[in-house]
Amino acid sequence: TQLLEQSPQFLSIQEGENLTVYCNSSSVFSSLQWYRQEPGEGPVLLVTVVTGGEVKKLKRLTFQFGDARKDSSLHITAAQTGDTGLYLCAGHNAGGTSYGKLTFGQGTILTVHP
Amino acid sequence: DVKVTQSSRYLVKRTGEKVFLECVQDMDHENMFWYRQDPGLGLRLIYFSYDVKMKEKGDIPEGYSVSREKKERFSLILESASTNQTSMYLCASSSYRRFSSTDTQYFGPGTRLTVL
């Protein structure tokens, strides 16, 4: 069974601060996805990283996939109150009979205070 | 706009009751998934289905069963609900392309089930 360890579990910061969320595994994934979930809603995909060493930017959010495709990070610059939510990383193991199954990390609850 | 709907947002049941959770997607997706979400544990896969009438066990299938009679509908069944099945249940769908590593799962809003 593949596992994804996500840290920290909780983050409480002031508006304008920077933060990083980590996602680590001993297994190799063919891709890594980050989802964001708001209260009362299901997770929504933010980004997919596929290539080892890949960096993707979405406005103030920067996503990185480790060279060995075992870890990933999410960095938010100058956090805003609208960034508050649950962030989930998910590893994708394509091919064979995986049928697109995802392995999820435990999640990081981010609270940004005004 | 893609849509995954779940039959109930909140459900309260008694121990021993049979519980049905329904999920419908309008995207003609092949794959459908049922997860439960608990604080500190992330999303754990209960069952998934890659085609009508096909089902595969996920990581925590004990105490659950599923049914997929039509492509757009995937039901989760708790044969005899227990208090440890109190949780948030999320349904998702995706369009599977073999050997693709970029499939997106689209989630419903979840059903918060409380078993008393």
Contacts between the chains, C-beta under 8 A, distances in Angstrom:
chain1	res1	chain2	res2	distance
A	1	B	59	6.9
A	4	B	42	7.9
A	6	B	42	7.3
A	9	B	40	6.4
A	30	B	101	3.8
A	31	B	101	3.9
A	31	B	102	6.1
A	33	B	104	7.7
A	40	B	9	7.8
A	40	B	109	6.5
A	40	B	110	7.7
A	41	B	107	8.0
A	41	B	109	5.5
A	41	B	110	7.6
A	42	B	4	7.2
A	42	B	90	5.5
A	42	B	92	7.2
A	42	B	106	7.9
A	42	B	107	2.8
A	42	B	108	5.3
A	42	B	109	5.5
A	42	B	110	5.8
A	43	B	43	7.5
A	43	B	90	7.6
A	43	B	105	7.9
A	43	B	107	5.2
A	44	B	107	7.3
A	45	B	104	4.9
A	45	B	105	7.4
A	48	B	101	7.9
A	48	B	102	5.1
A	48	B	104	7.4
A	50	B	101	5.9
A	50	B	102	6.5
A	88	B	42	6.4
A	88	B	43	6.9
A	90	B	43	7.9
A	92	B	101	5.1
A	92	B	102	7.7
A	92	B	103	7.2
A	94	B	99	5.5
A	94	B	100	5.7
A	94	B	101	4.0
A	94	B	103	7.8
A	95	B	98	7.5
A	95	B	99	4.9
A	99	B	31	6.0
A	99	B	48	6.8
A	99	B	50	4.4
A	99	B	56	7.2
A	99	B	96	5.7
A	100	B	31	5.6
A	100	B	94	5.3
A	100	B	96	4.7
A	100	B	100	7.3
A	100	B	103	4.4
A	100	B	105	7.6
A	101	B	33	7.8
A	101	B	45	6.6
A	101	B	48	6.6
A	101	B	58	7.7
A	102	B	43	8.0
A	102	B	45	7.8
A	102	B	105	6.3
A	104	B	35	7.9
A	104	B	42	4.2
A	104	B	43	4.2
A	104	B	44	7.6
A	105	B	42	5.5
A	106	B	40	5.7
A	106	B	41	6.1
A	106	B	42	4.4
A	107	B	40	7.8
A	107	B	42	5.1
